[in-house]
Amino acid sequence: MRPEPPPTGSDGTARSANPWAVVAAVLAGGWTVATIVLLQVAGWSVDQVRLASGLDRWPWLWPVVSLAGVLLVGLPALLLALLPRSPALRATGRAWLAGALALGALGALRALPPVHHELYLAALAATAAGLALVAARLPARRRALPEGLGGEPESATTPDAPGGEPEPPATPDAPDGAGRTGRRAGAAGGAGGRRSDPITLLAVAAGLALLLPWAWLGALGGLLETVLAALAAAALGALAGVLLDGRFWCRLGGGEPPRPARLVFLGGLVGGVALLLLAAGTGQSGAQLPALLAVPPVAFTLAALYAAARRTGTRSAAPVRWLVGLALFGPLALADPEEVSVLLATTRDVPFWVAAAAVAGLAVAVLLAVGYGVLLARPRAITPSRRVAVLAAGVLLVAVGVVDVVPGQPGLHGERLLVVLREQADLAGIPAGTPGRAGRDARAAEVYRRLVVTAERTQGGLRRELSRLGLRPRPYYLVNAIEIDGGPAVRAWLSDRPEVSRVLVSQRVRPLPAPAPTTAGDAPAPAGPAWNIRLLGADRVWSELRVTGSGVVVGSSDSGVDGRHPALADGFRGGDDSWYDPWDRTRSPNDAGGHGTHTVGSAVGRDGIGVAPGARWVGCVNLDRNLGSPAQYLDCLQFMLAPFPPGGDPFTDGRPARAPDVLTNSWGCPPIEGCDPRTLRPAADALAAAGILVVAAAGNTGPYCGSIADPPAPYPDVLTVGAVDRNRRVTLFSSRGPAPGGAAKPDVLAPGAGVLSAMPGGGYATLDGTSMATPQVAGVVALMWSANPALVGDLERTRRILRETAKPAQPSYRSRAPQDACGGDANITGAGLVDAYAAVRAARAG
């Protein structure tokens, strides 16, 4: 038996709702907002903690988070859709329930690896479009249900209502176009002439206004990435158009004609919660955060537009589609979710500008809601003019283009691909030559020759084909590889070629609207040798053995070096082949991040901060903004093997006789940057064959066992360095072995907690990390080779002396559980703490 409908007014809606049901709806809305925001922030935080800890991401994390959102939000929404007798409350519940289900389907797509962003965007577009098609067919099914179970009152719909939407009764006092005849005329006109609808044009104008902050502060990715982002935004807009259809606004507005004030207030609040649910499922982990802030307020603008649309007789869902689609296009296309990361949050980098764009978008959304509400939703509001709407949309479209070109970052800035060829140079049988630098130089020259010959012979045909396709190939020889433009299709094509071993994504950080401020230090210079210098015994090497590292050159690949710092200026080797900046093509040493200045200072700095103050240094920028790629690391490693002058060709202008003796590398290349475990292995092998010692940081992802995983630290030919504190205890953050394959790592330890060194601008600062420990070991090697030049290039003897003279260090553990012992202390402490004094004495005796 059909339940008796409640008393209704002339508009076909309930005169009043149960006040307890209204309170329940308010509580359900607050619960929904709090739950979704907390779940999304928590999910992103877990992703970032695992990333910063060097742990693999959990593919199941986001499907679980999304399912939790569906259950926690969907149940109260379902009850709200079924139990109240008020059509407005039932419409509220249906919208929130549909939004929760959409969140569950869309959020689960984040199980796809972030590195495959194009695949994710394609899946997002297809899923959103599929949901929109399914949801569009549901109203016909709802009409068959009893009204108490979510069906519509029969008086509210007619069989010929377009899309099954409620047909308003013809009322003599309705504004023009609000009655049956006027609305049908509007619908008919929309079939072939919807372009003339001023409401849709005003929605486009509002959407373009929301894009302005992103056009200024963001940057596009690659071509395919941008196209897929546009398709995904369009599909999400279509889904929003189904969720917030005419029936929704009719119920929230109090019937036909709607009550403008009620529509804007209630429709904005309820629609905002629905859009929050949709935004929570939009974009990879990190991209949804700005959408959560800027998209929900759009509902108030939509409510004002709908109030005006009812006066003009318009029934199109196009305003919702356009406005929501454009609002979502900004965070989807103009921000890389992999860069919304704690790895870049230490400076004014992408996370800062994404947050700024989101806050600016929120401000624009609020202004639009107020402006459109005042102009369009008053009882005697103006009727929108098509001419004014066209002018507004046109002006804002031009404004977006101008903002993108002038203060913005125009162009495409997508990722590139690193094509690693199957054949790598054969470096076996290179003669050792005479001991010392002459033999080292001869080996470096032969290694350089073999690498270049192999690359030229195997890359020629492929490079010509890639150039013909406009993929801008950039060849490398240290690893036989080519970096190119391209997306998934190019990657699949190249992966099937017989000469190609594998194709990696070579990350590119998107440009910023303004450079990050230079990181400076505010600590005073030490009055004498710093504590870490004394702990190593380097000060005794200077005073008692009269060795400071003179005659040895240390190479640094890092964020750069402040060449004017008083502790570093005199140590720069000089010449036209001692500095290389593949990012900004600068001609003199500089550093904005500070990390490279600090590490070089610990290796060769004067004034008591460096282990080998008499050694010289050369530098290269491989990590300008704390996020690199395998190709950018190769840029600097090639320069270290065979330096070349500015503008020179690494293949023909390299000077292996000018290679530095020892390299300090306080970086690692994790999977998020495009590296796999094998990527840089040929480079490490080639440098070792040339007699150049590579010293690398173990990483700061302890105390987890097996955390020495990111190249080049795990390689056997690399001297891997962990960190200790003042008490010779291994720091908890210091990564530990075993390395992949079971090799014991780290090799040795050095001070890495509270290390004072140089910073850009002439100051000093105290930093923590295995990054700080690594250059000190490079400095000890410089002291050893300065004391006995015959050791230069003899990597095996040098490593053996360092291990045999090292002092015991105290291990640290995550817990006392057996699984946290990492297979033995050798995988935590290595050979122990480097002893500079004992190592130099042993080197001199040898």
C-alpha positions in Angstrom: 0.0 0.0 0.0 1.4 3.4 -1.0 2.0 5.7 2.0 0.0 8.8 2.2 2.0 11.8 1.0 2.5 14.7 3.4 0.6 17.9 3.0 2.0 19.9 0.1 1.9 23.4 -1.1 1.2 24.5 -4.6 4.8 23.8 -5.6 4.4 20.1 -4.9 6.9 20.0 -2.1 6.5 19.4 1.6 5.5 22.5 3.6 7.8 21.6 6.4 10.3 18.9 7.3 10.6 17.1 10.6 13.1 19.2 12.6 14.8 16.1 13.9 15.4 15.0 10.3 16.9 18.4 9.6 19.2 18.1 12.6 20.2 14.6 11.4 20.9 16.0 7.9 23.1 18.7 9.4 25.0 16.2 11.5 25.4 13.9 8.5 26.8 16.7 6.4 29.3 17.7 9.1 30.3 14.1 9.6 30.8 13.7 5.8 33.0 16.7 5.5 35.2 15.8 8.6 35.5 12.2 7.6 36.4 12.8 4.0 39.0 15.5 4.7 40.6 13.4 7.5 40.7 10.3 5.3 42.2 12.1 2.4 44.9 13.9 4.4 45.7 10.7 6.3 46.0 8.7 3.2 48.3 11.2 1.6 50.4 11.5 4.8 50.9 7.7 4.9 52.1 7.8 1.3 54.5 10.6 2.1 55.9 9.0 5.3 56.6 5.8 3.4 58.2 7.7 0.6 60.4 9.7 3.0 61.3 6.5 4.8 62.4 4.8 1.6 59.6 2.2 1.8 57.5 0.9 -1.0 54.1 2.5 -1.3 51.1 0.3 -0.4 49.0 -0.2 -3.6 46.1 -1.2 -1.4 46.1 2.0 0.7 43.8 4.1 -1.4 41.3 1.4 -2.3 41.0 0.8 1.5 40.7 4.5 2.2 38.1 4.9 -0.5 36.1 1.9 0.8 36.2 3.4 4.3 34.9 6.6 3.0 32.0 4.8 1.2 31.0 2.9 4.4 31.4 5.8 6.8 29.6 8.4 4.6 27.4 6.1 2.6 25.4 4.7 5.4 24.1 8.0 6.9 23.5 9.2 3.3 21.5 6.1 2.5 19.4 6.6 5.6 18.8 10.2 4.7 17.8 9.2 1.2 15.2 6.7 2.4 13.7 7.7 5.8 12.6 11.4 5.7 9.4 12.4 4.1 10.8 15.7 2.9 11.8 15.7 -0.8 14.6 18.1 0.0 16.1 15.8 2.6 15.7 12.8 0.3 17.4 14.7 -2.5 20.2 15.6 -0.1 20.7 11.9 0.9 20.7 10.8 -2.8 23.3 13.3 -3.8 25.6 12.4 -1.0 25.1 8.7 -1.5 25.9 9.0 -5.2 28.9 11.1 -4.3 30.2 8.5 -1.9 29.8 5.7 -4.4 31.6 7.8 -7.0 34.4 8.4 -4.5 34.8 4.7 -3.9 35.1 3.9 -7.6 37.4 6.9 -8.4 39.6 6.7 -5.3 40.5 3.1 -5.9 42.2 4.1 -9.1 45.1 5.5 -7.0 46.3 1.9 -6.7 48.0 2.6 -10.1 51.7 3.5 -9.7 52.1 7.3 -9.7 54.8 7.1 -12.3 52.2 5.9 -14.8 50.3 9.2 -14.6 48.9 9.1 -18.2 47.4 5.6 -17.5 45.8 6.9 -14.3 44.2 9.9 -16.1 42.9 7.7 -18.9 41.3 5.4 -16.3 39.9 8.4 -14.4 38.3 9.7 -17.5 36.8 6.3 -18.5 35.5 5.6 -15.0 34.0 9.0 -14.5 32.3 8.8 -17.9 31.0 5.3 -17.1 29.6 6.4 -13.8 27.9 9.4 -15.4 26.2 7.1 -18.0 25.0 4.7 -15.3 23.8 7.5 -13.0 21.9 9.2 -15.8 19.7 6.1 -16.2 18.8 5.8 -12.5 16.0 8.4 -12.4 13.8 6.2 -14.6 14.3 3.4 -12.1 13.6 5.6 -9.2 10.2 6.5 -10.6 9.2 2.9 -10.3 10.0 2.7 -6.6 7.6 3.7 -3.9 8.0 7.2 -2.8 9.1 6.3 0.7 12.0 4.2 -0.8 13.4 7.0 -2.9 10.8 7.2 -5.7 9.4 10.5 -6.9 5.8 11.6 -6.4 3.9 10.9 -9.5 2.7 14.5 -9.5 6.3 15.7 -9.7 7.1 14.0 -13.1 5.5 13.4 -16.4 6.4 10.8 -19.0 7.5 13.4 -21.5 9.8 15.2 -19.1 13.2 15.4 -20.7 15.7 13.0 -18.9 13.0 12.0 -16.4 13.3 15.4 -14.6 10.4 16.8 -12.6 7.9 18.7 -14.7 6.9 21.9 -13.0 3.2 22.8 -12.9 2.2 25.6 -15.1 1.4 28.5 -12.8 0.1 31.8 -13.9 2.4 33.8 -11.7 5.6 32.0 -12.7 8.2 34.1 -14.5 8.5 33.7 -18.2 9.8 30.4 -19.2 9.3 28.8 -15.8 6.0 27.1 -16.8 5.4 24.1 -18.9 5.4 25.8 -22.2 8.3 28.1 -21.6 10.5 25.2 -20.2 9.8 23.0 -23.2 10.7 25.9 -25.5 14.0 26.2 -23.6 14.6 22.5 -23.8 13.9 22.5 -27.5 16.1 25.4 -28.0 18.9 23.7 -26.1 18.9 20.7 -28.4 20.3 22.7 -31.3 21.1 26.1 -29.9 22.5 25.5 -26.4 25.5 27.6 -27.4 23.3 30.7 -27.1 22.4 29.9 -23.4 23.7 32.8 -21.3 23.6 30.7 -18.1 26.1 28.2 -19.6 28.3 31.0 -20.8 28.3 32.5 -17.3 29.3 29.1 -15.9 32.1 29.0 -18.5 33.2 32.4 -17.3 33.2 31.3 -13.7 35.2 28.2 -14.5 37.8 30.3 -16.4 38.0 32.6 -13.4 38.8 29.6 -11.2 41.6 28.6 -13.7 43.4 31.9 -13.4 45.4 31.0 -10.3 46.5 27.7 -11.8 47.5 29.4 -15.1 49.7 31.8 -13.1 51.2 29.5 -10.5 51.0 26.1 -12.1 52.5 24.5 -15.2 51.3 21.9 -17.7 52.8 18.5 -18.1 53.2 16.7 -21.5 50.8 16.9 -24.4 49.2 13.5 -23.8 49.0 14.2 -20.1 47.3 17.5 -20.7 44.8 16.0 -23.2 43.9 13.2 -20.8 43.6 15.6 -17.9 41.1 17.6 -20.0 39.1 14.5 -20.8 39.1 13.4 -17.2 37.9 16.9 -16.1 35.2 16.8 -18.8 34.0 13.4 -17.6 34.0 14.5 -14.0 32.0 17.5 -15.0 29.5 15.3 -16.7 29.3 13.1 -13.6 28.7 16.3 -11.5 26.0 17.3 -13.9 24.1 14.0 -13.3 24.6 14.2 -9.5 23.4 17.8 -9.3 20.7 17.6 -11.9 17.5 19.7 -12.2 15.7 17.5 -9.7 18.3 18.2 -7.1 18.1 22.0 -7.5 14.3 21.9 -7.6 14.0 20.0 -4.3 16.6 22.2 -2.6 15.0 25.3 -3.9 11.6 24.6 -2.6 9.9 23.6 -5.8 8.9 25.5 -8.9 9.6 28.4 -9.2 12.5 28.1 -6.7 13.0 30.3 -3.7 16.3 32.0 -4.6 17.6 32.6 -1.1 16.8 29.1 0.0 18.2 27.6 -3.2 21.6 29.4 -2.8 22.0 28.7 0.9 20.7 25.1 1.1 21.7 24.1 -2.5 25.2 25.6 -2.0 25.7 23.7 1.3 24.3 20.3 0.1 25.9 20.6 -3.3 29.2 21.6 -1.8 29.3 18.4 0.3 28.5 16.4 -2.9 31.3 18.2 -4.8 33.7 17.5 -1.9 33.1 13.8 -2.3 33.7 14.1 -6.0 36.9 16.1 -5.5 38.2 13.6 -3.0 38.3 11.0 -5.7 39.9 13.3 -8.3 43.6 13.0 -9.1 46.5 10.9 -7.8 47.6 11.1 -4.2 48.2 14.8 -3.6 46.2 16.2 -6.5 43.0 15.9 -4.6 44.1 18.1 -1.7 43.8 21.4 -3.6 40.6 20.2 -5.1 39.1 19.6 -1.7 39.7 23.3 -0.9 38.7 25.1 -4.1 35.9 22.9 -5.7 33.1 22.6 -3.0 32.4 26.4 -2.8 31.5 26.2 -6.6 28.2 24.8 -5.5 27.0 28.2 -4.3 27.7 29.7 -7.8 25.9 26.8 -9.4 22.9 27.4 -7.1 22.8 31.1 -8.2 23.1 30.1 -11.8 20.2 27.6 -11.4 18.0 30.2 -9.8 18.6 32.4 -12.8 18.1 29.5 -15.2 14.7 28.8 -13.9 13.6 32.3 -14.9 14.9 31.9 -18.4 13.4 28.4 -18.9 16.8 26.7 -19.3 17.0 23.0 -18.2 20.5 22.2 -19.4 23.1 20.5 -17.2 25.8 22.2 -19.2 26.5 24.9 -16.5 27.3 22.2 -13.9 29.4 20.3 -16.4 31.4 23.3 -17.5 31.9 24.9 -14.1 32.9 21.7 -12.3 35.0 20.5 -15.2 37.0 23.7 -15.4 37.4 23.9 -11.7 38.9 20.3 -11.7 41.1 20.9 -14.7 43.4 23.2 -12.8 44.7 20.7 -10.2 44.5 17.8 -12.6 46.6 19.4 -15.4 48.6 22.1 -13.9 50.2 20.3 -10.9 52.1 17.1 -10.9 50.9 15.0 -8.0 54.3 13.4 -7.6 55.7 16.8 -6.8 53.1 17.6 -4.2 55.5 15.9 -1.9 57.4 16.4 1.4 60.6 15.9 -0.7 60.0 19.4 -2.1 58.2 20.9 0.9 61.4 22.2 2.6 61.7 25.2 0.2 59.3 27.4 -1.7 58.8 24.7 -4.4 55.8 23.0 -6.0 53.9 22.2 -2.8 54.0 25.8 -1.8 52.7 27.1 -5.1 50.0 24.4 -5.3 48.8 25.4 -1.9 48.9 29.1 -3.0 46.8 28.2 -6.1 44.3 26.3 -4.0 43.9 29.2 -1.6 43.5 31.6 -4.4 41.0 29.3 -6.1 39.0 29.3 -2.8 39.0 33.1 -2.7 37.9 33.2 -6.3 35.1 30.7 -5.7 33.8 32.7 -2.7 33.8 35.9 -4.8 32.0 34.2 -7.6 29.4 32.8 -5.1 28.8 36.3 -3.7 28.8 38.1 -7.0 26.6 35.6 -8.8 24.3 35.3 -5.8 23.8 39.1 -5.6 23.3 39.5 -9.4 21.3 36.4 -10.2 19.5 35.0 -7.1 17.7 38.0 -5.7 13.8 38.0 -5.9 14.0 40.8 -8.5 17.4 39.8 -10.0 18.4 40.8 -13.4 17.8 38.4 -16.3 21.2 37.3 -17.7 22.0 38.8 -21.1 23.6 36.6 -23.8 25.8 39.5 -24.9 27.1 40.2 -21.4 27.7 36.5 -20.9 29.6 36.1 -24.2 31.7 39.2 -23.3 32.5 37.8 -19.8 33.5 34.4 -21.1 35.6 35.9 -23.9 37.4 38.3 -21.5 38.2 35.6 -19.0 39.4 33.2 -21.8 41.8 35.9 -23.0 42.9 36.6 -19.4 43.7 32.9 -18.8 45.9 32.9 -22.0 47.7 36.1 -21.1 48.3 35.0 -17.5 49.7 31.7 -18.6 52.1 33.4 -21.1 53.2 36.4 -19.2 53.5 35.7 -15.4 52.9 31.9 -15.8 55.0 29.1 -17.2 53.8 28.5 -20.8 54.5 25.4 -22.8 54.5 21.7 -22.0 56.8 20.3 -19.3 56.1 16.6 -19.2 58.4 13.8 -18.2 60.9 12.3 -20.6 62.0 8.8 -21.2 65.5 7.2 -20.7 66.1 4.5 -23.3 68.8 2.1 -22.0 70.4 0.1 -24.7 71.1 -3.6 -24.4 74.8 -3.4 -25.3 77.0 -1.7 -22.8 80.7 -1.0 -23.3 83.2 -3.8 -22.5 85.6 -2.4 -20.0 87.4 -5.7 -19.2 91.2 -5.9 -19.5 92.0 -2.2 -19.1 95.7 -2.2 -18.0 96.4 -0.8 -14.5 99.4 1.2 -15.8 101.9 2.9 -13.6 100.9 3.7 -10.0 99.6 7.1 -9.2 98.0 9.8 -11.2 99.7 9.0 -14.6 98.3 5.5 -14.5 94.9 6.8 -13.4 94.8 9.3 -16.3 95.7 6.6 -18.8 92.9 4.3 -17.5 90.4 7.1 -17.5 91.3 8.0 -21.2 90.9 4.4 -22.3 87.6 4.0 -20.4 86.3 7.2 -22.0 87.3 6.0 -25.5 85.6 2.7 -25.2 82.4 4.2 -23.8 82.1 6.8 -26.6 82.9 4.3 -29.3 80.3 1.9 -28.1 77.6 4.6 -27.8 78.4 6.0 -31.2 78.3 2.6 -32.9 75.0 1.4 -31.2 73.0 4.6 -31.0 73.4 6.1 -34.5 70.4 4.5 -36.3 68.1 4.9 -33.3 69.0 8.5 -32.7 68.4 9.4 -36.4 64.9 7.8 -36.2 64.1 9.5 -32.9 65.2 12.9 -34.4 63.0 12.3 -37.4 60.0 11.7 -35.1 60.8 15.0 -33.3 61.5 13.3 -29.9 64.6 15.4 -29.2 67.1 12.6 -28.3 69.9 13.4 -25.9 72.6 10.7 -25.9 74.7 9.4 -23.0 77.8 7.3 -23.1 78.6 6.6 -19.4 75.5 4.4 -19.5 74.7 3.6 -23.1 71.3 5.4 -23.1 69.3 8.1 -24.8 66.9 10.5 -23.2 63.9 11.5 -25.3 60.4 13.0 -25.2 57.5 10.6 -25.2 54.7 9.0 -23.4 53.3 5.5 -22.9 52.9 4.8 -26.7 56.5 5.8 -27.4 57.7 3.8 -24.4 55.8 0.7 -25.6 57.2 1.0 -29.1 60.8 1.4 -27.9 60.5 -1.5 -25.4 59.9 -3.9 -28.3 63.0 -2.9 -30.2 65.8 -5.6 -30.1 68.6 -3.1 -29.3 66.7 -1.7 -26.3 67.1 -3.2 -22.8 64.4 -1.1 -21.0 62.7 2.3 -21.0 62.5 4.3 -17.8 60.5 7.4 -17.0 63.0 10.3 -16.6 61.3 12.7 -14.2 61.3 16.5 -14.9 60.2 18.9 -12.2 57.8 21.5 -13.5 59.0 25.1 -13.5 58.1 27.6 -10.7 56.5 31.1 -11.0 59.4 32.4 -8.9 62.7 30.8 -7.8 62.9 29.5 -4.3 64.8 31.7 -1.9 68.4 30.8 -1.3 68.9 28.7 1.8 71.4 30.5 4.1 73.0 29.7 7.4 72.9 31.8 10.6 75.4 29.8 12.7 78.9 31.4 13.4 82.0 29.9 12.0 83.7 27.4 14.4 86.5 28.8 16.6 88.7 25.8 15.8 88.2 22.4 14.2 84.6 21.3 14.5 83.7 18.3 16.7 83.3 15.9 13.8 86.8 16.9 12.5 88.3 16.1 15.9 86.3 12.8 16.1 87.8 11.6 12.9 91.3 12.8 13.9 91.7 15.0 10.8 93.0 17.8 12.9 95.9 15.6 14.0 96.6 14.7 10.4 97.1 18.5 9.7 99.1 19.2 12.8 101.2 16.1 13.3 101.5 14.6 9.8 101.5 17.9 7.9 99.0 16.6 5.4 96.0 18.7 4.3 94.9 17.1 1.0 97.0 19.2 -1.4 97.3 17.8 -4.9 94.0 16.0 -4.8 90.7 17.1 -6.5 87.3 16.2 -5.0 84.3 16.3 -7.3 80.8 17.1 -6.0 77.5 16.3 -7.8 74.8 18.0 -5.7 72.6 21.1 -5.6 75.7 23.3 -6.5 78.4 25.1 -4.6 78.6 28.7 -3.5 82.0 29.5 -5.0 82.3 32.8 -3.2 82.0 31.4 0.3 85.2 32.3 2.2 85.7 28.7 3.3 85.5 27.5 -0.3 86.6 30.2 -2.7 90.3 29.4 -2.6 89.8 25.7 -3.1 88.0 25.9 -6.5 90.2 24.4 -9.2 89.2 26.9 -11.8 89.6 26.7 -15.5 86.8 26.3 -18.0 86.1 22.6 -17.1 85.6 22.7 -13.3 81.9 23.7 -13.2 78.8 22.3 -15.0 75.2 23.3 -14.5 73.0 21.3 -16.9 69.9 22.9 -15.4 70.4 26.7 -15.7 73.7 26.7 -17.8 75.4 29.0 -15.3 79.1 29.7 -15.8 80.3 30.0 -12.2 79.7 28.0 -9.1 76.5 28.9 -7.3 74.0 27.2 -5.0 70.4 28.1 -4.0 69.6 25.0 -2.0 72.6 24.9 0.3 73.0 21.1 0.4 75.9 21.1 -2.0 77.7 23.9 -0.3 77.4 22.2 3.0 78.7 18.9 1.7 81.7 20.4 -0.2 82.5 22.4 2.9 82.7 19.2 5.0 85.1 17.7 2.4 87.5 20.5 1.6 86.3 23.6 3.5 88.8 25.9 5.3 88.3 27.4 8.8 87.9 24.1 10.6 84.9 22.7 8.8 86.5 20.5 6.1 88.5 17.2 6.5 90.9 18.1 3.6 91.2 21.9 3.5 94.2 21.7 1.2 92.4 19.8 -1.5 90.6 21.4 -4.5 87.1 20.9 -5.7 85.1 20.9 -8.9 81.3 20.9 -9.0 78.2 19.9 -11.0 74.5 20.6 -10.4 72.5 17.3 -10.5 69.8 18.0 -7.9 68.7 21.6 -8.3 65.4 21.2 -6.4 65.8 18.0 -4.4 64.1 15.8 -7.1 66.2 14.5 -9.9 66.1 11.9 -12.7 68.5 9.2 -13.9 69.5 11.4 -16.9 70.3 14.4 -14.7 72.5 12.2 -12.5 74.3 10.9 -15.6 74.9 14.5 -16.8 77.1 15.1 -13.8 78.7 11.7 -13.6 79.8 12.0 -17.2 81.3 15.4 -16.5 83.2 13.9 -13.6 84.8 11.2 -15.8 85.7 13.6 -18.6 85.1 17.3 -17.9 84.4 19.6 -20.8 84.2 23.4 -21.4 80.9 25.3 -21.4 78.9 24.4 -24.5 81.1 21.5 -25.2 80.0 18.1 -26.5 80.5 15.4 -23.9 81.2 12.8 -26.6 84.0 14.8 -28.3 85.2 17.5 -25.9 85.7 15.4 -22.8 89.1 15.7 -21.0 89.6 12.5 -18.9 93.0 13.8 -17.7 91.1 16.6 -15.9 88.8 14.2 -14.0 88.7 14.6 -10.2 90.2 11.9 -8.1 87.4 11.2 -5.7 83.7 11.9 -6.0 81.3 12.8 -3.1 77.7 11.9 -3.8 75.1 12.8 -1.2 72.1 11.7 -3.2 70.3 8.6 -4.3 68.0 7.8 -7.2 64.8 6.1 -5.9 62.0 4.7 -8.1 59.9 7.9 -7.8 62.7 9.6 -9.8 62.7 6.9 -12.5 65.6 4.7 -11.4 65.6 1.0 -11.1 68.4 -1.0 -9.3 70.4 -1.4 -12.5 70.1 2.1 -13.9 73.4 3.6 -12.8 75.4 0.3 -12.4 77.3 0.8 -15.7 78.3 4.3 -14.6 79.6 3.1 -11.3 81.6 0.3 -13.0 83.0 2.7 -15.5 84.2 5.2 -12.9 85.8 2.4 -10.9 87.5 1.1 -14.0 88.9 4.6 -14.6 90.4 4.7 -11.1 87.9 7.3 -9.7 86.6 6.5 -6.3 82.9 7.0 -5.9 81.8 7.8 -2.3 78.0 7.7 -1.8 75.6 8.3 1.1 73.8 5.2 2.4 70.6 7.2 2.7 68.4 8.4 5.6 65.7 5.7 5.5 66.8 3.8 8.7 66.3 2.1 11.0 64.6 -0.3 8.5 66.8 -3.2 7.4 67.6 -3.5 3.7 67.0 0.3 3.3 70.3 0.8 1.3 68.5 0.3 -1.9 68.6 3.5 -4.1 71.5 3.7 -6.6 74.4 4.2 -6.4 74.7 3.3 -2.7 74.1 -0.5 -3.1 76.8 -1.0 -5.8 79.9 -3.0 -4.8 82.3 -0.6 -6.5 80.9 2.4 -4.5 82.2 3.3 -1.0 78.9 3.6 1.0 78.8 5.7 4.1 76.5 5.6 7.1 76.2 8.2 9.9 77.1 8.3 13.6 76.5 10.8 16.3 79.0 12.4 18.8 78.9 9.2 20.9 79.9 7.0 17.9 76.5 5.5 17.8 74.8 4.8 14.5 72.0 7.3 14.0 68.5 5.8 13.7 68.0 7.6 10.4 71.1 6.0 8.8 70.1 3.4 6.2 71.4 -0.1 6.7 71.9 -3.3 4.7 72.0 -5.9 3.5 72.0 -4.4 0.0 70.0 -6.1 -2.8 71.7 -9.4 -3.5 72.8 -9.8 0.1 76.0 -7.7 0.1 77.0 -6.1 3.4 76.5 -2.4 3.5 77.4 0.3 4.6 81.2 0.1 4.1 82.2 2.7 6.8 80.7 5.4 9.0 81.4 9.1 9.6 79.8 11.8 11.8 76.3 12.8 10.4 74.4 14.3 13.3 74.7 18.0 14.0 77.5 18.6 11.5 78.5 22.3 11.0 79.5 23.4 7.5 79.2 26.2 5.0 76.0 27.6 3.5 75.3 29.9 0.6 76.0 33.6 1.4 79.0 33.1 3.6 77.2 31.6 6.6 77.2 28.3 8.4 74.5 25.8 9.5 74.2 22.5 11.3 72.6 19.7 9.4 71.9 16.0 9.9 72.1 13.1 7.5 74.3 10.5 5.8 74.7 13.3 3.2 76.8 15.1 5.8 78.9 12.0 6.6 79.7 11.1 3.0 81.9 14.1 2.1 84.0 13.6 5.2 85.0 10.2 4.0 85.9 11.7 0.6 88.0 14.2 2.5 89.8 11.3 4.3 90.6 9.7 1.0 92.0 13.0 -0.2 94.3 13.1 2.8 95.4 9.5 2.1 96.2 10.2 -1.5 97.9 13.5 -0.7 100.1 11.6 1.8 100.9 8.9 -0.8 100.2 9.9 -4.4 101.0 6.4 -5.5 97.6 5.4 -4.1 95.7 7.6 -6.5 93.5 5.4 -8.5 94.2 2.3 -6.4 90.7 1.8 -5.2 91.0 -1.7 -3.7 94.0 -0.7 -1.5 92.3 2.5 -0.4 89.1 0.8 0.6 91.1 -1.9 2.4 93.0 0.7 4.4 89.8 2.5 5.4 88.2 -0.7 6.6 91.2 -2.0 8.5 91.9 1.3 10.3 88.3 2.1 11.2 87.3 2.3 14.9 84.4 0.3 16.3 81.0 2.0 16.4 77.9 1.3 18.4 75.0 -0.1 16.4 71.4 1.1 16.9 68.3 -0.9 16.3 64.7 -0.2 15.5 63.8 -2.7 18.2 65.4 -5.7 19.9 63.4 -8.1 17.7 65.6 -10.4 15.7 64.3 -9.1 12.4 65.6 -5.7 13.2 69.2 -6.9 13.6 69.6 -6.7 9.8 71.5 -9.9 9.7 74.4 -8.7 11.8 76.1 -5.5 12.9 78.1 -5.4 9.6 74.9 -4.3 7.9 74.5 -1.4 10.5 78.0 -0.3 11.3 80.0 -1.6 8.3 83.7 -1.7 9.2 83.2 1.1 11.8 84.0 4.8 12.1 86.6 6.1 9.8 89.9 7.1 11.5 91.6 9.7 9.4 94.8 9.7 11.4 95.2 6.0 11.3 94.3 5.8 7.6 96.7 8.5 6.6 99.5 6.9 8.6 98.8 3.5 7.0 98.6 5.1 3.5 102.0 6.8 4.0 103.6 3.6 5.3 102.3 1.8 2.2 
